[in-house]
Amino acid sequence: MPKLKTHKGAAKRFRLTATGKIKRGHSHARHILTKKSSKRKRHLDIDTLVDKADAKRIKLMLPYGRE
């Protein structure tokens, strides 16, 4: 079997936890920050887990685990 290619766009956006779940960052946290409240910006900075419905598709894009 040939080696599988990692989807580089997915590799930049998602990370796997030690238990195999997938972490993601929030959108809307990069620019136009002056109109957003401090609380909103603070919460956008915290990573969250990918929904179970999307996790299978993302795992196919990241065949070699933690990257």
All heavy atoms as TSV, in Angstrom:
chain	resi	resn	atom	element	x	y	z
A	1	MET	N	N	0.845	-1.199	0.000
A	1	MET	CA	C	0.000	0.000	0.000
A	1	MET	C	C	0.880	1.249	0.000
A	1	MET	O	O	1.877	1.300	0.730
A	1	MET	CB	C	-0.864	0.031	1.259
A	1	MET	CG	C	-2.074	-0.870	1.236
A	1	MET	SD	S	-3.251	-0.466	-0.053
A	1	MET	CE	C	-3.862	1.103	0.492
A	2	PRO	N	N	0.474	2.256	-0.788
A	2	PRO	CA	C	1.231	3.509	-0.746
A	2	PRO	C	C	0.933	4.270	0.543
A	2	PRO	O	O	-0.071	4.004	1.220
A	2	PRO	CB	C	0.706	4.266	-1.962
A	2	PRO	CG	C	-0.644	3.707	-2.205
A	2	PRO	CD	C	-0.592	2.275	-1.766
A	3	LYS	N	N	1.826	5.192	0.853
A	3	LYS	CA	C	1.603	6.029	2.031
A	3	LYS	C	C	0.410	6.936	1.799
A	3	LYS	O	O	0.137	7.330	0.671
A	3	LYS	CB	C	2.835	6.895	2.294
A	3	LYS	CG	C	4.013	6.124	2.803
A	3	LYS	CD	C	5.025	7.097	3.351
A	3	LYS	CE	C	6.328	6.983	2.611
A	3	LYS	NZ	N	7.323	7.918	3.086
A	4	LEU	N	N	-0.304	7.257	2.872
A	4	LEU	CA	C	-1.439	8.175	2.781
A	4	LEU	C	C	-0.942	9.601	2.959
A	4	LEU	O	O	-0.016	9.853	3.727
A	4	LEU	CB	C	-2.462	7.850	3.874
A	4	LEU	CG	C	-3.110	6.485	3.790
A	4	LEU	CD1	C	-3.933	6.224	5.031
A	4	LEU	CD2	C	-3.970	6.384	2.556
A	5	LYS	N	N	-1.575	10.522	2.247
A	5	LYS	CA	C	-1.188	11.923	2.367
A	5	LYS	C	C	-2.053	12.617	3.403
A	5	LYS	O	O	-3.269	12.447	3.442
A	5	LYS	CB	C	-1.314	12.631	1.022
A	5	LYS	CG	C	-0.257	12.212	0.044
A	5	LYS	CD	C	-0.054	13.275	-1.010
A	5	LYS	CE	C	1.152	12.926	-1.860
A	5	LYS	NZ	N	1.440	13.975	-2.839
A	6	THR	N	N	-1.397	13.428	4.226
A	6	THR	CA	C	-2.093	14.266	5.189
A	6	THR	C	C	-2.691	15.455	4.455
A	6	THR	O	O	-2.026	16.061	3.615
A	6	THR	CB	C	-1.109	14.768	6.261
A	6	THR	OG1	O	-0.593	13.648	6.961
A	6	THR	CG2	C	-1.776	15.711	7.234
A	7	HIS	N	N	-3.934	15.801	4.771
A	7	HIS	CA	C	-4.559	16.999	4.218
A	7	HIS	C	C	-3.981	18.199	4.961
A	7	HIS	O	O	-4.232	18.386	6.153
A	7	HIS	CB	C	-6.077	16.919	4.410
A	7	HIS	CG	C	-6.831	18.001	3.707
A	7	HIS	ND1	N	-6.802	19.304	4.114
A	7	HIS	CD2	C	-7.630	17.964	2.611
A	7	HIS	CE1	C	-7.557	20.031	3.309
A	7	HIS	NE2	N	-8.074	19.227	2.383
A	8	LYS	N	N	-3.144	18.990	4.282
A	8	LYS	CA	C	-2.382	20.034	4.957
A	8	LYS	C	C	-3.269	21.140	5.519
A	8	LYS	O	O	-2.944	21.744	6.539
A	8	LYS	CB	C	-1.327	20.629	4.008
A	8	LYS	CG	C	-0.229	19.627	3.667
A	8	LYS	CD	C	0.270	18.896	4.902
A	8	LYS	CE	C	1.769	18.850	4.970
A	8	LYS	NZ	N	2.231	18.227	6.215
A	9	GLY	N	N	-4.398	21.418	4.867
A	9	GLY	CA	C	-5.322	22.417	5.402
A	9	GLY	C	C	-5.906	21.968	6.728
A	9	GLY	O	O	-6.023	22.752	7.670
A	10	ALA	N	N	-6.238	20.688	6.832
A	10	ALA	CA	C	-6.788	20.142	8.073
A	10	ALA	C	C	-5.707	20.076	9.153
A	10	ALA	O	O	-5.981	20.327	10.327
A	10	ALA	CB	C	-7.367	18.755	7.830
A	11	ALA	N	N	-4.469	19.759	8.750
A	11	ALA	CA	C	-3.378	19.646	9.721
A	11	ALA	C	C	-3.105	20.980	10.406
A	11	ALA	O	O	-2.691	21.019	11.562
A	11	ALA	CB	C	-2.122	19.141	9.029
A	12	LYS	N	N	-3.345	22.081	9.692
A	12	LYS	CA	C	-3.117	23.410	10.261
A	12	LYS	C	C	-4.254	23.832	11.189
A	12	LYS	O	O	-4.072	24.719	12.020
A	12	LYS	CB	C	-2.973	24.432	9.137
A	12	LYS	CG	C	-1.709	24.243	8.319
A	12	LYS	CD	C	-1.751	25.080	7.054
A	12	LYS	CE	C	-0.569	24.711	6.169
A	12	LYS	NZ	N	-0.620	25.392	4.863
A	13	ARG	N	N	-5.430	23.230	11.033
A	13	ARG	CA	C	-6.610	23.677	11.777
A	13	ARG	C	C	-6.995	22.792	12.955
A	13	ARG	O	O	-7.678	23.253	13.872
A	13	ARG	CB	C	-7.808	23.759	10.820
A	13	ARG	CG	C	-7.711	24.893	9.856
A	13	ARG	CD	C	-8.775	24.793	8.777
A	13	ARG	NE	N	-8.789	25.980	7.936
A	13	ARG	CZ	C	-7.969	26.195	6.917
A	13	ARG	NH1	N	-7.057	25.290	6.620
A	13	ARG	NH2	N	-8.053	27.291	6.205
A	14	PHE	N	N	-6.587	21.529	12.924
A	14	PHE	CA	C	-7.030	20.588	13.950
A	14	PHE	C	C	-5.849	19.889	14.600
A	14	PHE	O	O	-4.826	19.669	13.975
A	14	PHE	CB	C	-7.950	19.518	13.333
A	14	PHE	CG	C	-9.141	20.091	12.624
A	14	PHE	CD1	C	-9.193	20.129	11.240
A	14	PHE	CD2	C	-10.206	20.595	13.340
A	14	PHE	CE1	C	-10.280	20.658	10.569
A	14	PHE	CE2	C	-11.310	21.128	12.691
A	14	PHE	CZ	C	-11.341	21.166	11.306
A	15	ARG	N	N	-6.023	19.541	15.888
A	15	ARG	CA	C	-5.021	18.766	16.618
A	15	ARG	C	C	-5.731	17.639	17.348
A	15	ARG	O	O	-6.865	17.809	17.807
A	15	ARG	CB	C	-4.301	19.646	17.656
A	15	ARG	CG	C	-3.355	20.635	17.035
A	15	ARG	CD	C	-2.508	21.334	18.089
A	15	ARG	NE	N	-3.269	21.951	19.178
A	15	ARG	CZ	C	-3.992	23.061	19.065
A	15	ARG	NH1	N	-4.086	23.682	17.895
A	15	ARG	NH2	N	-4.615	23.559	20.103
A	16	LEU	N	N	-5.054	16.511	17.465
A	16	LEU	CA	C	-5.634	15.393	18.192
A	16	LEU	C	C	-5.195	15.441	19.649
A	16	LEU	O	O	-4.035	15.743	19.936
A	16	LEU	CB	C	-5.199	14.073	17.554
A	16	LEU	CG	C	-5.983	13.750	16.293
A	16	LEU	CD1	C	-5.046	13.512	15.147
A	16	LEU	CD2	C	-6.870	12.562	16.519
A	17	THR	N	N	-6.117	15.127	20.545
A	17	THR	CA	C	-5.791	15.038	21.961
A	17	THR	C	C	-5.183	13.668	22.224
A	17	THR	O	O	-5.178	12.799	21.358
A	17	THR	CB	C	-7.048	15.210	22.828
A	17	THR	OG1	O	-7.940	14.133	22.545
A	17	THR	CG2	C	-7.737	16.535	22.561
A	18	ALA	N	N	-4.687	13.464	23.431
A	18	ALA	CA	C	-4.067	12.182	23.797
A	18	ALA	C	C	-5.082	11.038	23.750
A	18	ALA	O	O	-4.712	9.894	23.513
A	18	ALA	CB	C	-3.449	12.294	25.185
A	19	THR	N	N	-6.358	11.348	23.941
A	19	THR	CA	C	-7.386	10.302	23.912
A	19	THR	C	C	-7.981	10.105	22.529
A	19	THR	O	O	-8.894	9.311	22.350
A	19	THR	CB	C	-8.517	10.627	24.904
A	19	THR	OG1	O	-9.050	11.927	24.588
A	19	THR	CG2	C	-8.021	10.609	26.328
A	20	GLY	N	N	-7.497	10.870	21.527
A	20	GLY	CA	C	-7.950	10.674	20.157
A	20	GLY	C	C	-9.068	11.584	19.714
A	20	GLY	O	O	-9.543	11.464	18.583
A	21	LYS	N	N	-9.510	12.496	20.577
A	21	LYS	CA	C	-10.522	13.456	20.156
A	21	LYS	C	C	-9.836	14.563	19.351
A	21	LYS	O	O	-8.615	14.699	19.380
A	21	LYS	CB	C	-11.221	14.050	21.374
A	21	LYS	CG	C	-12.036	13.025	22.136
A	21	LYS	CD	C	-12.615	13.612	23.386
A	21	LYS	CE	C	-13.338	12.547	24.186
A	21	LYS	NZ	N	-13.569	12.961	25.569
A	22	ILE	N	N	-10.631	15.380	18.656
A	22	ILE	CA	C	-10.064	16.410	17.792
A	22	ILE	C	C	-10.406	17.793	18.347
A	22	ILE	O	O	-11.573	18.088	18.610
A	22	ILE	CB	C	-10.598	16.267	16.355
A	22	ILE	CG1	C	-10.299	14.869	15.831
A	22	ILE	CG2	C	-9.981	17.308	15.443
A	22	ILE	CD1	C	-10.993	14.536	14.545
A	23	LYS	N	N	-9.358	18.603	18.518
A	23	LYS	CA	C	-9.518	19.965	19.002
A	23	LYS	C	C	-9.506	20.940	17.843
A	23	LYS	O	O	-8.836	20.716	16.845
A	23	LYS	CB	C	-8.365	20.338	19.944
A	23	LYS	CG	C	-8.583	19.939	21.369
A	23	LYS	CD	C	-7.348	20.097	22.222
A	23	LYS	CE	C	-6.685	21.433	22.129
A	23	LYS	NZ	N	-5.688	21.647	23.184
A	24	ARG	N	N	-10.243	22.031	17.998
A	24	ARG	CA	C	-10.265	23.084	16.982
A	24	ARG	C	C	-10.295	24.442	17.675
A	24	ARG	O	O	-10.688	24.552	18.836
A	24	ARG	CB	C	-11.491	22.943	16.085
A	24	ARG	CG	C	-12.806	23.176	16.841
A	24	ARG	CD	C	-13.983	23.301	15.907
A	24	ARG	NE	N	-15.242	23.466	16.628
A	24	ARG	CZ	C	-15.710	24.626	17.071
A	24	ARG	NH1	N	-15.028	25.740	16.889
A	24	ARG	NH2	N	-16.862	24.684	17.708
A	25	GLY	N	N	-9.881	25.451	16.937
A	25	GLY	CA	C	-9.980	26.819	17.435
A	25	GLY	C	C	-11.297	27.437	17.005
A	25	GLY	O	O	-12.069	26.836	16.259
A	26	HIS	N	N	-11.549	28.646	17.479
A	26	HIS	CA	C	-12.764	29.362	17.097
A	26	HIS	C	C	-12.479	30.313	15.939
A	26	HIS	O	O	-11.367	30.817	15.790
A	26	HIS	CB	C	-13.290	30.185	18.275
A	26	HIS	CG	C	-13.968	29.368	19.308
A	26	HIS	ND1	N	-13.335	28.942	20.461
A	26	HIS	CD2	C	-15.227	28.886	19.383
A	26	HIS	CE1	C	-14.192	28.250	21.190
A	26	HIS	NE2	N	-15.338	28.185	20.556
A	27	SER	N	N	-13.503	30.582	15.166
A	27	SER	CA	C	-13.401	31.605	14.128
A	27	SER	C	C	-13.712	32.968	14.750
A	27	SER	O	O	-14.100	33.050	15.922
A	27	SER	CB	C	-14.386	31.303	12.995
A	27	SER	OG	O	-15.705	31.261	13.505
A	28	HIS	N	N	-13.552	34.019	13.982
A	28	HIS	CA	C	-13.861	35.410	14.386
A	28	HIS	C	C	-12.932	35.928	15.479
A	28	HIS	O	O	-13.326	36.806	16.243
A	28	HIS	CB	C	-15.323	35.557	14.839
A	28	HIS	CG	C	-16.311	35.033	13.857
A	28	HIS	ND1	N	-16.523	35.607	12.619
A	28	HIS	CD2	C	-17.119	33.943	13.912
A	28	HIS	CE1	C	-17.437	34.923	11.966
A	28	HIS	NE2	N	-17.821	33.898	12.721
A	29	ALA	N	N	-11.719	35.413	15.576
A	29	ALA	CA	C	-10.825	35.841	16.658
A	29	ALA	C	C	-9.551	36.497	16.125
A	29	ALA	O	O	-8.605	36.679	16.883
A	29	ALA	CB	C	-10.474	34.647	17.530
A	30	ARG	N	N	-9.486	36.840	14.839
A	30	ARG	CA	C	-8.237	37.315	14.250
A	30	ARG	C	C	-8.200	38.822	13.989
A	30	ARG	O	O	-7.179	39.452	14.110
A	30	ARG	CB	C	-7.961	36.573	12.936
A	30	ARG	CG	C	-7.594	35.118	13.130
A	30	ARG	CD	C	-6.227	34.959	13.775
A	30	ARG	NE	N	-5.936	33.565	14.065
A	30	ARG	CZ	C	-6.210	32.969	15.223
A	30	ARG	NH1	N	-6.798	33.636	16.201
A	30	ARG	NH2	N	-5.906	31.704	15.405
A	31	HIS	N	N	-9.306	39.413	13.574
A	31	HIS	CA	C	-9.300	40.853	13.288
A	31	HIS	C	C	-10.690	41.405	13.557
A	31	HIS	O	O	-11.610	40.661	13.883
A	31	HIS	CB	C	-8.843	41.135	11.850
A	31	HIS	CG	C	-9.724	40.545	10.800
A	31	HIS	ND1	N	-10.512	41.277	9.975
A	31	HIS	CD2	C	-9.950	39.253	10.450
A	31	HIS	CE1	C	-11.182	40.483	9.152
A	31	HIS	NE2	N	-10.861	39.249	9.430
A	32	ILE	N	N	-10.826	42.739	13.447
A	32	ILE	CA	C	-12.057	43.464	13.831
A	32	ILE	C	C	-12.407	43.108	15.274
A	32	ILE	O	O	-13.526	42.701	15.596
A	32	ILE	CB	C	-13.229	43.167	12.869
A	32	ILE	CG1	C	-12.779	43.210	11.418
A	32	ILE	CG2	C	-14.347	44.193	13.072
A	32	ILE	CD1	C	-13.850	42.814	10.407
A	33	LEU	N	N	-11.431	43.269	16.163
A	33	LEU	CA	C	-11.620	42.875	17.556
A	33	LEU	C	C	-12.111	44.022	18.439
A	33	LEU	O	O	-12.555	43.774	19.560
A	33	LEU	CB	C	-10.301	42.322	18.115
A	33	LEU	CG	C	-9.785	41.057	17.427
A	33	LEU	CD1	C	-8.399	40.724	17.913
A	33	LEU	CD2	C	-10.725	39.896	17.655
A	34	THR	N	N	-12.043	45.252	17.937
A	34	THR	CA	C	-12.387	46.397	18.800
A	34	THR	C	C	-13.860	46.404	19.174
A	34	THR	O	O	-14.221	46.841	20.263
A	34	THR	CB	C	-12.028	47.716	18.109
A	34	THR	OG1	O	-12.589	47.731	16.798
A	34	THR	CG2	C	-10.531	47.884	18.022
A	35	LYS	N	N	-14.728	45.929	18.275
A	35	LYS	CA	C	-16.166	45.958	18.574
A	35	LYS	C	C	-16.625	44.758	19.409
A	35	LYS	O	O	-17.754	44.727	19.855
A	35	LYS	CB	C	-16.977	46.028	17.280
A	35	LYS	CG	C	-16.799	44.845	16.361
A	35	LYS	CD	C	-17.719	44.926	15.144
A	35	LYS	CE	C	-17.220	45.928	14.134
A	35	LYS	NZ	N	-17.955	45.850	12.857
A	36	LYS	N	N	-15.745	43.778	19.613
A	36	LYS	CA	C	-16.111	42.590	20.387
A	36	LYS	C	C	-15.765	42.815	21.852
A	36	LYS	O	O	-14.746	43.407	22.172
A	36	LYS	CB	C	-15.376	41.358	19.850
A	36	LYS	CG	C	-15.809	41.019	18.426
A	36	LYS	CD	C	-14.947	39.993	17.769
A	36	LYS	CE	C	-15.347	39.873	16.295
A	36	LYS	NZ	N	-14.329	39.269	15.483
A	37	SER	N	N	-16.605	42.310	22.720
A	37	SER	CA	C	-16.380	42.484	24.155
A	37	SER	C	C	-15.192	41.643	24.617
A	37	SER	O	O	-14.823	40.655	23.980
A	37	SER	CB	C	-17.627	42.079	24.943
A	37	SER	OG	O	-17.809	40.687	24.861
A	38	SER	N	N	-14.610	42.035	25.723
A	38	SER	CA	C	-13.473	41.300	26.277
A	38	SER	C	C	-13.861	39.863	26.594
A	38	SER	O	O	-13.087	38.936	26.366
A	38	SER	CB	C	-12.966	41.976	27.545
A	38	SER	OG	O	-12.471	43.256	27.242
A	39	LYS	N	N	-15.071	39.674	27.119
A	39	LYS	CA	C	-15.541	38.332	27.454
A	39	LYS	C	C	-15.643	37.469	26.199
A	39	LYS	O	O	-15.225	36.303	26.192
A	39	LYS	CB	C	-16.905	38.414	28.141
A	39	LYS	CG	C	-17.482	37.057	28.514
A	39	LYS	CD	C	-18.826	37.204	29.200
A	39	LYS	CE	C	-19.416	35.848	29.521
A	39	LYS	NZ	N	-20.707	35.974	30.213
A	40	ARG	N	N	-16.173	38.045	25.139
A	40	ARG	CA	C	-16.319	37.294	23.885
A	40	ARG	C	C	-14.952	36.911	23.317
A	40	ARG	O	O	-14.729	35.764	22.919
A	40	ARG	CB	C	-17.088	38.150	22.880
A	40	ARG	CG	C	-17.371	37.463	21.569
A	40	ARG	CD	C	-18.271	38.341	20.722
A	40	ARG	NE	N	-18.305	37.906	19.342
A	40	ARG	CZ	C	-18.781	38.650	18.349
A	40	ARG	NH1	N	-19.244	39.848	18.582
A	40	ARG	NH2	N	-18.785	38.181	17.122
A	41	LYS	N	N	-14.002	37.848	23.328
A	41	LYS	CA	C	-12.661	37.565	22.818
A	41	LYS	C	C	-11.961	36.510	23.660
A	41	LYS	O	O	-11.260	35.645	23.142
A	41	LYS	CB	C	-11.831	38.855	22.782
A	41	LYS	CG	C	-12.277	39.825	21.702
A	41	LYS	CD	C	-11.375	41.023	21.620
A	41	LYS	CE	C	-11.716	42.038	22.682
A	41	LYS	NZ	N	-11.025	43.336	22.462
A	42	ARG	N	N	-12.156	36.569	24.963
A	42	ARG	CA	C	-11.542	35.602	25.878
A	42	ARG	C	C	-12.074	34.195	25.597
A	42	ARG	O	O	-11.321	33.223	25.579
A	42	ARG	CB	C	-11.830	36.034	27.320
A	42	ARG	CG	C	-11.028	35.333	28.363
A	42	ARG	CD	C	-11.092	36.064	29.695
A	42	ARG	NE	N	-12.453	36.220	30.187
A	42	ARG	CZ	C	-13.068	37.394	30.336
A	42	ARG	NH1	N	-12.474	38.531	30.008
A	42	ARG	NH2	N	-14.290	37.459	30.796
A	43	HIS	N	N	-13.359	34.081	25.372
A	43	HIS	CA	C	-13.951	32.767	25.117
A	43	HIS	C	C	-13.582	32.235	23.729
A	43	HIS	O	O	-13.500	31.016	23.541
A	43	HIS	CB	C	-15.465	32.815	25.292
A	43	HIS	CG	C	-15.893	32.844	26.729
A	43	HIS	ND1	N	-15.827	31.735	27.545
A	43	HIS	CD2	C	-16.339	33.843	27.515
A	43	HIS	CE1	C	-16.236	32.049	28.767
A	43	HIS	NE2	N	-16.557	33.342	28.772
A	44	LEU	N	N	-13.364	33.127	22.776
A	44	LEU	CA	C	-12.957	32.691	21.443
A	44	LEU	C	C	-11.549	32.121	21.454
A	44	LEU	O	O	-11.180	31.355	20.571
A	44	LEU	CB	C	-13.016	33.864	20.453
A	44	LEU	CG	C	-14.404	34.318	20.012
A	44	LEU	CD1	C	-14.286	35.574	19.167
A	44	LEU	CD2	C	-15.131	33.234	19.255
A	45	ASP	N	N	-10.749	32.483	22.459
A	45	ASP	CA	C	-9.357	32.046	22.530
A	45	ASP	C	C	-9.226	30.608	23.042
A	45	ASP	O	O	-8.187	29.991	22.874
A	45	ASP	CB	C	-8.574	32.998	23.438
A	45	ASP	CG	C	-7.076	32.821	23.298
A	45	ASP	OD1	O	-6.613	32.646	22.158
A	45	ASP	OD2	O	-6.383	32.834	24.321
A	46	ILE	N	N	-10.289	30.077	23.641
A	46	ILE	CA	C	-10.251	28.733	24.223
A	46	ILE	C	C	-10.584	27.706	23.141
A	46	ILE	O	O	-11.603	27.828	22.450
A	46	ILE	CB	C	-11.256	28.626	25.394
A	46	ILE	CG1	C	-10.916	29.644	26.467
A	46	ILE	CG2	C	-11.271	27.214	25.953
A	46	ILE	CD1	C	-11.992	29.817	27.509
A	47	ASP	N	N	-9.722	26.706	22.978
A	47	ASP	CA	C	-9.992	25.639	22.010
A	47	ASP	C	C	-11.156	24.778	22.489
A	47	ASP	O	O	-11.413	24.669	23.688
A	47	ASP	CB	C	-8.760	24.753	21.826
A	47	ASP	CG	C	-7.668	25.456	21.047
A	47	ASP	OD1	O	-7.937	26.539	20.497
A	47	ASP	OD2	O	-6.554	24.934	21.003
A	48	THR	N	N	-11.849	24.182	21.532
A	48	THR	CA	C	-12.978	23.312	21.853
A	48	THR	C	C	-12.871	22.036	21.024
A	48	THR	O	O	-12.047	21.950	20.113
A	48	THR	CB	C	-14.315	24.032	21.590
A	48	THR	OG1	O	-15.380	23.217	22.035
A	48	THR	CG2	C	-14.499	24.359	20.127
A	49	LEU	N	N	-13.679	21.054	21.347
A	49	LEU	CA	C	-13.651	19.784	20.623
A	49	LEU	C	C	-14.558	19.850	19.404
A	49	LEU	O	O	-15.589	20.527	19.415
A	49	LEU	CB	C	-14.096	18.642	21.537
A	49	LEU	CG	C	-13.186	18.339	22.719
A	49	LEU	CD1	C	-13.787	17.250	23.582
A	49	LEU	CD2	C	-11.794	17.950	22.266
A	50	VAL	N	N	-14.164	19.147	18.366
A	50	VAL	CA	C	-14.961	19.060	17.140
A	50	VAL	C	C	-16.174	18.186	17.424
A	50	VAL	O	O	-16.106	17.214	18.182
A	50	VAL	CB	C	-14.089	18.456	16.013
A	50	VAL	CG1	C	-14.924	18.032	14.826
A	50	VAL	CG2	C	-13.032	19.451	15.595
A	51	ASP	N	N	-17.302	18.531	16.814
A	51	ASP	CA	C	-18.526	17.759	16.975
A	51	ASP	C	C	-18.336	16.346	16.432
A	51	ASP	O	O	-17.598	16.122	15.472
A	51	ASP	CB	C	-19.655	18.457	16.212
A	51	ASP	CG	C	-21.008	17.894	16.598
A	51	ASP	OD1	O	-21.504	18.227	17.679
A	51	ASP	OD2	O	-21.553	17.099	15.812
A	52	LYS	N	N	-18.994	15.391	17.066
A	52	LYS	CA	C	-18.861	13.985	16.700
A	52	LYS	C	C	-19.241	13.732	15.243
A	52	LYS	O	O	-18.670	12.877	14.572
A	52	LYS	CB	C	-19.733	13.133	17.625
A	52	LYS	CG	C	-19.341	11.661	17.660
A	52	LYS	CD	C	-20.158	10.907	18.684
A	52	LYS	CE	C	-21.482	10.482	18.090
A	52	LYS	NZ	N	-22.244	9.581	18.951
A	53	ALA	N	N	-20.205	14.500	14.727
A	53	ALA	CA	C	-20.660	14.329	13.346
A	53	ALA	C	C	-19.562	14.663	12.339
A	53	ALA	O	O	-19.530	14.099	11.245
A	53	ALA	CB	C	-21.883	15.207	13.090
A	54	ASP	N	N	-18.644	15.560	12.691
A	54	ASP	CA	C	-17.572	15.977	11.790
A	54	ASP	C	C	-16.271	15.229	12.039
A	54	ASP	O	O	-15.373	15.227	11.183
A	54	ASP	CB	C	-17.300	17.471	11.939
A	54	ASP	CG	C	-18.544	18.302	11.668
A	54	ASP	OD1	O	-19.245	17.997	10.686
A	54	ASP	OD2	O	-18.799	19.255	12.426
A	55	ALA	N	N	-16.137	14.598	13.188
A	55	ALA	CA	C	-14.859	14.020	13.606
A	55	ALA	C	C	-14.381	12.917	12.664
A	55	ALA	O	O	-13.192	12.850	12.355
A	55	ALA	CB	C	-14.973	13.486	15.027
A	56	LYS	N	N	-15.283	12.080	12.178
A	56	LYS	CA	C	-14.880	10.966	11.320
A	56	LYS	C	C	-14.240	11.474	10.032
A	56	LYS	O	O	-13.225	10.966	9.570
A	56	LYS	CB	C	-16.093	10.093	11.013
A	56	LYS	CG	C	-15.757	8.847	10.227
A	56	LYS	CD	C	-16.994	7.989	9.986
A	56	LYS	CE	C	-16.650	6.769	9.169
A	56	LYS	NZ	N	-17.844	5.970	8.849
A	57	ARG	N	N	-14.833	12.512	9.437
A	57	ARG	CA	C	-14.325	13.080	8.191
A	57	ARG	C	C	-12.944	13.708	8.406
A	57	ARG	O	O	-12.048	13.576	7.565
A	57	ARG	CB	C	-15.310	14.124	7.673
A	57	ARG	CG	C	-15.127	14.486	6.239
A	57	ARG	CD	C	-16.294	15.289	5.720
A	57	ARG	NE	N	-16.467	16.505	6.508
A	57	ARG	CZ	C	-17.653	16.976	6.910
A	57	ARG	NH1	N	-18.751	16.344	6.616
A	57	ARG	NH2	N	-17.736	18.082	7.595
A	58	ILE	N	N	-12.747	14.358	9.535
A	58	ILE	CA	C	-11.464	15.002	9.831
A	58	ILE	C	C	-10.392	13.955	10.104
A	58	ILE	O	O	-9.245	14.101	9.670
A	58	ILE	CB	C	-11.617	15.976	11.015
A	58	ILE	CG1	C	-12.526	17.135	10.605
A	58	ILE	CG2	C	-10.267	16.505	11.460
A	58	ILE	CD1	C	-13.030	17.962	11.741
A	59	LYS	N	N	-10.751	12.867	10.785
A	59	LYS	CA	C	-9.771	11.809	11.060
A	59	LYS	C	C	-9.254	11.173	9.778
A	59	LYS	O	O	-8.103	10.754	9.708
A	59	LYS	CB	C	-10.374	10.743	11.975
A	59	LYS	CG	C	-10.380	11.157	13.424
A	59	LYS	CD	C	-10.715	10.012	14.346
A	59	LYS	CE	C	-10.595	10.475	15.792
A	59	LYS	NZ	N	-10.894	9.436	16.744
A	60	LEU	N	N	-10.086	11.102	8.746
A	60	LEU	CA	C	-9.639	10.584	7.457
A	60	LEU	C	C	-8.602	11.507	6.822
A	60	LEU	O	O	-7.726	11.060	6.093
A	60	LEU	CB	C	-10.827	10.400	6.510
A	60	LEU	CG	C	-11.785	9.270	6.841
A	60	LEU	CD1	C	-13.002	9.324	5.915
A	60	LEU	CD2	C	-11.092	7.925	6.725
A	61	MET	N	N	-8.710	12.809	7.091
A	61	MET	CA	C	-7.760	13.773	6.543
A	61	MET	C	C	-6.440	13.788	7.308
A	61	MET	O	O	-5.440	14.286	6.804
A	61	MET	CB	C	-8.375	15.169	6.529
A	61	MET	CG	C	-9.508	15.339	5.546
A	61	MET	SD	S	-9.992	17.039	5.361
A	61	MET	CE	C	-11.332	17.154	6.530
A	62	LEU	N	N	-6.445	13.252	8.527
A	62	LEU	CA	C	-5.243	13.213	9.363
A	62	LEU	C	C	-4.898	11.758	9.670
A	62	LEU	O	O	-5.135	11.286	10.782
A	62	LEU	CB	C	-5.485	13.979	10.672
A	62	LEU	CG	C	-5.900	15.442	10.532
A	62	LEU	CD1	C	-6.272	16.019	11.882
A	62	LEU	CD2	C	-4.814	16.264	9.889
A	63	PRO	N	N	-4.358	11.019	8.707
A	63	PRO	CA	C	-4.197	9.565	8.879
A	63	PRO	C	C	-3.139	9.147	9.881
A	63	PRO	O	O	-3.153	8.010	10.327
A	63	PRO	CB	C	-3.845	9.092	7.474
A	63	PRO	CG	C	-3.222	10.263	6.823
A	63	PRO	CD	C	-3.911	11.454	7.390
A	64	TYR	N	N	-2.199	10.036	10.226
A	64	TYR	CA	C	-1.083	9.602	11.060
A	64	TYR	C	C	-1.098	10.194	12.463
A	64	TYR	O	O	-0.073	10.464	13.050
A	64	TYR	CB	C	0.240	9.915	10.357
A	64	TYR	CG	C	0.370	9.081	9.110
A	64	TYR	CD1	C	0.269	9.684	7.856
A	64	TYR	CD2	C	0.548	7.705	9.176
A	64	TYR	CE1	C	0.356	8.908	6.709
A	64	TYR	CE2	C	0.620	6.942	8.043
A	64	TYR	CZ	C	0.528	7.544	6.799
A	64	TYR	OH	O	0.596	6.788	5.665
A	65	GLY	N	N	-2.263	10.406	13.016
A	65	GLY	CA	C	-2.375	10.810	14.411
A	65	GLY	C	C	-1.896	12.215	14.684
A	65	GLY	O	O	-2.147	13.121	13.917
A	66	ARG	N	N	-1.220	12.374	15.785
A	66	ARG	CA	C	-0.851	13.711	16.268
A	66	ARG	C	C	0.164	14.377	15.364
A	66	ARG	O	O	1.207	13.834	15.082
A	66	ARG	CB	C	-0.321	13.614	17.689
A	66	ARG	CG	C	-1.360	13.062	18.639
A	66	ARG	CD	C	-0.841	12.954	20.013
A	66	ARG	NE	N	-0.640	14.293	20.549
A	66	ARG	CZ	C	-0.325	14.555	21.804
A	66	ARG	NH1	N	-0.171	13.593	22.641
A	66	ARG	NH2	N	-0.165	15.785	22.202
A	67	GLU	N	N	-0.177	15.594	14.918
A	67	GLU	CA	C	0.718	16.364	14.064
A	67	GLU	C	C	0.762	17.805	14.494
A	67	GLU	O	O	-0.192	18.362	14.953
A	67	GLU	CB	C	0.287	16.301	12.611
A	67	GLU	CG	C	0.506	14.948	12.020
A	67	GLU	CD	C	0.259	14.905	10.529
A	67	GLU	OE1	O	-0.290	15.861	9.975
A	67	GLU	OE2	O	0.621	13.903	9.932
